[in-house]
Amino acid sequence: MKALLTCVLMLISAGSIAIADTIAVIGTGQVGSALGPEFAAQGHDIVYGSRNPDSQKVKDLIAKTPGNAAAKLPKDAATGADIVVLAVPGLMVEEIVRGLGDLSGKIIIDPTNPLTGDWSTEIGHGVSTSNGRIIQDAAPDAFVVKAFSTLNWRQMIEPGGDISIPLVGDSAEAKEKVAEIVSAMDLHPIDVGDIDNARWVEGMTVLLLNNRIAGRPHFELHLRVVNE
C-alpha cells in the first residue's frame, strides 16, 4: 500500500494525473451512462442528475461507475459541480439549462444535437443557431464547450480507431480542460473555434447520420492537423 501511494504521489507531482473535478452528468440515458463511468475512471467525482435518482436504473449506473458516484435531482447535482455535462435530449437544452440554477463559473460540456425529422429517411438541424449558442445564452456566465456530439455513445466507451472530437467554445481555458478529458479517453481533441462554430459541428453530425440512413458509406471524423 505504501509503495502504491508513493507511486501515485510521484505521478501527481510529474503532472501525469489531472486534479479531480466534481462532474455533474445531467441525464442517465445512453450518453450519460457512457460518459459518467469514463470520466470517473479518470479520477473525477461523478454526480448523476436524474428526475428519479432513487430508481433501480440509476442505482445500477452508480454501481458500475468507479469511485464514489452518487445521484441527485438535476439542479442539486449541478449546484455542487465544477463541470456540468448535458447528456439530455437535444431539443430540450434551453429548458433544462434554465432549470439547473446558477451555473456561473462552471464548465458546461455540450454533447447534444438538435435533430429533427424521420430517422428512417432523413434528419435535419432543428434550430436556427446551434445548441451550443442556445446553452451559452441561457447560462451567460458559464463556459460552454461543445464536445462529443459527433460520435455515438458506444464509441465513447470504445473508440475503435482514430476519432477526432471537435471542441468549440469561447473560453480557451475551458477547452483545454475538456481536451484533457477527451485525450484520456483515447480520442483526439481539436479546437475549431468559438461557440458560434457549434452550428457547423452539429452539421457534421447531420451529414454523418444522413449518410448512414441513405445507405452511403458510414464514416467517423478524424481531422489531421497540418503544420504549414
C-alpha positions as CSV (number, residue, x, y, z in Angstrom):
1,M,0.0,0.0,0.0
2,K,2.8,2.4,0.9
3,A,4.5,1.7,-2.4
4,L,1.3,2.3,-4.3
5,L,0.8,5.6,-2.5
6,T,4.3,6.7,-3.3
7,C,3.8,5.9,-7.0
8,V,0.6,7.9,-7.1
9,L,2.2,10.9,-5.5
10,M,5.1,10.7,-8.0
11,L,2.6,10.7,-10.9
12,I,0.8,13.7,-9.5
13,S,4.0,15.6,-9.0
14,A,5.0,14.8,-12.5
15,G,1.7,16.1,-13.9
16,S,0.5,12.7,-15.1
17,I,-2.7,12.8,-13.2
18,A,-5.1,15.8,-13.5
19,I,-6.6,17.3,-10.5
20,A,-10.0,15.7,-9.9
21,D,-13.2,17.7,-10.5
22,T,-16.7,17.1,-9.5
23,I,-18.7,16.4,-12.7
24,A,-22.5,16.5,-12.8
25,V,-23.8,14.3,-15.6
26,I,-27.3,15.5,-16.2
27,G,-29.2,12.6,-17.7
28,T,-28.8,8.9,-17.3
29,G,-29.6,7.6,-20.8
30,Q,-27.1,6.1,-23.2
31,V,-24.8,9.2,-23.4
32,G,-24.8,9.9,-19.7
33,S,-24.3,6.2,-18.9
34,A,-21.3,6.1,-21.3
35,L,-19.6,9.3,-20.2
36,G,-20.1,9.1,-16.5
37,P,-18.1,5.9,-16.0
38,E,-15.4,7.1,-18.4
39,F,-14.9,10.4,-16.6
40,A,-14.9,8.5,-13.2
41,A,-12.2,6.2,-14.5
42,Q,-10.0,9.4,-14.8
43,G,-10.4,10.1,-11.1
44,H,-13.2,12.6,-11.3
45,D,-16.1,12.5,-8.8
46,I,-19.4,11.9,-10.6
47,V,-22.8,13.0,-9.6
48,Y,-25.7,12.0,-11.9
49,G,-28.6,14.3,-12.3
50,S,-31.8,12.4,-12.7
51,R,-35.5,13.1,-12.2
52,N,-35.6,9.7,-10.4
53,P,-32.3,9.5,-8.5
54,D,-33.5,6.5,-6.4
55,S,-34.6,4.4,-9.4
56,Q,-33.1,1.0,-9.9
57,K,-31.7,2.1,-13.3
58,V,-29.8,4.9,-11.6
59,K,-28.6,2.7,-8.8
60,D,-27.2,0.2,-11.4
61,L,-25.4,3.0,-13.2
62,I,-23.9,4.2,-9.9
63,A,-22.7,0.7,-9.2
64,K,-20.8,0.4,-12.5
65,T,-19.3,3.9,-12.1
66,P,-15.8,3.9,-10.5
67,G,-15.2,5.8,-7.3
68,N,-17.9,7.3,-5.0
69,A,-20.6,8.2,-7.6
70,A,-23.9,9.5,-6.4
71,A,-27.2,10.7,-7.8
72,K,-29.3,13.7,-7.1
73,L,-32.0,15.8,-8.7
74,P,-30.6,17.7,-11.7
75,K,-30.4,21.1,-10.0
76,D,-28.8,19.7,-6.9
77,A,-26.3,17.7,-8.9
78,A,-25.3,20.9,-10.9
79,T,-25.0,23.1,-7.8
80,G,-22.0,21.3,-6.3
81,A,-20.2,20.6,-9.6
82,D,-17.2,22.1,-11.3
83,I,-18.2,20.7,-14.7
84,V,-21.8,20.0,-15.9
85,V,-22.4,17.6,-18.8
86,L,-25.7,17.9,-20.6
87,A,-26.5,14.3,-21.6
88,V,-30.1,15.3,-22.4
89,P,-32.4,15.4,-25.4
90,G,-31.1,17.9,-27.9
91,L,-34.3,19.9,-28.4
92,M,-34.8,20.4,-24.7
93,V,-31.5,22.0,-23.8
94,E,-32.7,25.6,-23.1
95,E,-35.4,24.5,-20.7
96,I,-33.1,22.1,-18.9
97,V,-30.3,24.6,-18.5
98,R,-32.6,27.2,-17.1
99,G,-33.8,24.6,-14.6
100,L,-30.3,24.0,-13.3
101,G,-30.0,27.3,-11.4
102,D,-26.9,29.5,-11.4
103,L,-24.2,27.9,-13.5
104,S,-21.8,30.9,-13.3
105,G,-18.1,29.9,-13.4
106,K,-18.8,26.3,-14.3
107,I,-17.7,24.5,-17.5
108,I,-20.7,23.1,-19.4
109,I,-19.9,20.2,-21.8
110,D,-22.5,20.1,-24.5
111,P,-22.6,16.7,-26.4
112,T,-26.1,17.4,-27.8
113,N,-27.6,17.8,-31.3
114,P,-30.9,19.4,-32.1
115,L,-32.1,16.8,-34.5
116,T,-35.4,16.7,-36.2
117,G,-37.1,14.6,-38.9
118,D,-37.8,11.0,-39.7
119,W,-34.9,8.7,-38.8
120,S,-35.9,6.2,-41.5
121,T,-35.5,8.8,-44.3
122,E,-33.7,12.0,-43.3
123,I,-32.9,14.1,-40.3
124,G,-32.3,17.8,-40.1
125,H,-30.9,20.5,-37.8
126,G,-33.7,21.8,-35.7
127,V,-32.7,25.2,-34.5
128,S,-31.7,28.5,-36.3
129,T,-28.4,28.8,-34.4
130,S,-27.0,25.9,-32.5
131,N,-27.4,24.1,-29.2
132,G,-24.0,25.4,-28.2
133,R,-25.2,29.0,-28.7
134,I,-28.5,28.4,-27.0
135,I,-26.8,26.9,-23.9
136,Q,-24.3,29.8,-23.7
137,D,-27.1,32.4,-24.0
138,A,-29.1,30.6,-21.3
139,A,-26.0,30.4,-19.0
140,P,-24.0,33.5,-20.0
141,D,-21.6,33.3,-17.1
142,A,-20.7,29.7,-17.7
143,F,-18.1,28.3,-20.1
144,V,-19.8,26.2,-22.7
145,V,-17.7,23.7,-24.6
146,K,-19.4,21.6,-27.3
147,A,-17.7,18.2,-27.3
148,F,-18.6,14.5,-28.0
149,S,-21.5,15.5,-30.3
150,T,-20.0,13.8,-33.4
151,L,-19.8,10.2,-32.1
152,N,-22.2,7.7,-30.8
153,W,-22.3,6.5,-27.2
154,R,-20.7,3.2,-28.0
155,Q,-17.5,4.9,-29.2
156,M,-17.4,7.0,-26.1
157,I,-16.6,3.7,-24.3
158,E,-14.5,2.0,-27.1
159,P,-13.4,4.3,-29.9
160,G,-12.1,1.5,-32.1
161,G,-9.8,3.7,-34.0
162,D,-8.6,7.3,-34.6
163,I,-11.6,9.6,-33.9
164,S,-11.4,13.4,-33.5
165,I,-13.5,15.4,-31.2
166,P,-14.1,19.0,-32.4
167,L,-14.2,21.4,-29.5
168,V,-15.9,24.8,-29.7
169,G,-16.3,27.4,-27.1
170,D,-15.4,31.0,-26.2
171,S,-13.0,30.1,-23.3
172,A,-9.6,28.7,-24.2
173,E,-9.0,27.6,-20.7
174,A,-12.3,25.6,-20.6
175,K,-11.4,24.0,-23.9
176,E,-8.0,23.0,-22.6
177,K,-9.7,21.3,-19.6
178,V,-12.1,19.4,-21.8
179,A,-9.3,18.5,-24.2
180,E,-7.5,16.8,-21.3
181,I,-10.6,14.7,-20.6
182,V,-11.0,13.8,-24.2
183,S,-7.4,12.8,-24.6
184,A,-7.7,10.5,-21.6
185,M,-10.4,8.6,-23.4
186,D,-8.1,7.8,-26.4
187,L,-9.9,10.3,-28.5
188,H,-8.3,13.3,-30.3
189,P,-9.4,16.8,-29.3
190,I,-9.1,19.6,-31.8
191,D,-10.0,23.3,-31.2
192,V,-12.2,24.5,-34.0
193,G,-13.1,28.0,-32.7
194,D,-15.6,29.9,-30.7
195,I,-19.2,28.9,-29.8
196,D,-20.7,30.3,-33.0
197,N,-19.0,27.4,-34.8
198,A,-21.1,25.0,-32.9
199,R,-23.6,25.1,-35.7
200,W,-21.1,23.7,-38.1
201,V,-20.0,20.9,-35.7
202,E,-23.7,19.9,-35.3
203,G,-24.0,20.0,-39.0
204,M,-21.2,17.4,-39.2
205,T,-23.4,15.1,-37.2
206,V,-26.4,15.6,-39.5
207,L,-24.2,14.8,-42.5
208,L,-22.7,11.7,-40.8
209,L,-26.1,10.3,-39.8
210,N,-27.9,11.0,-43.1
211,N,-25.1,9.2,-44.9
212,R,-25.9,6.1,-42.8
213,I,-29.7,6.5,-43.3
214,A,-29.3,6.8,-47.1
215,G,-27.1,3.7,-47.2
216,R,-24.0,5.6,-48.3
217,P,-20.6,4.8,-46.8
218,H,-20.5,5.1,-43.0
219,F,-17.7,7.3,-41.6
220,E,-16.3,8.8,-38.5
221,L,-14.5,12.0,-38.1
222,H,-10.7,12.1,-38.0
223,L,-9.2,15.6,-38.6
224,R,-5.5,15.5,-39.3
225,V,-3.6,18.6,-38.1
226,V,-1.4,20.0,-40.8
227,N,1.6,22.1,-39.9
228,E,2.1,24.8,-42.6
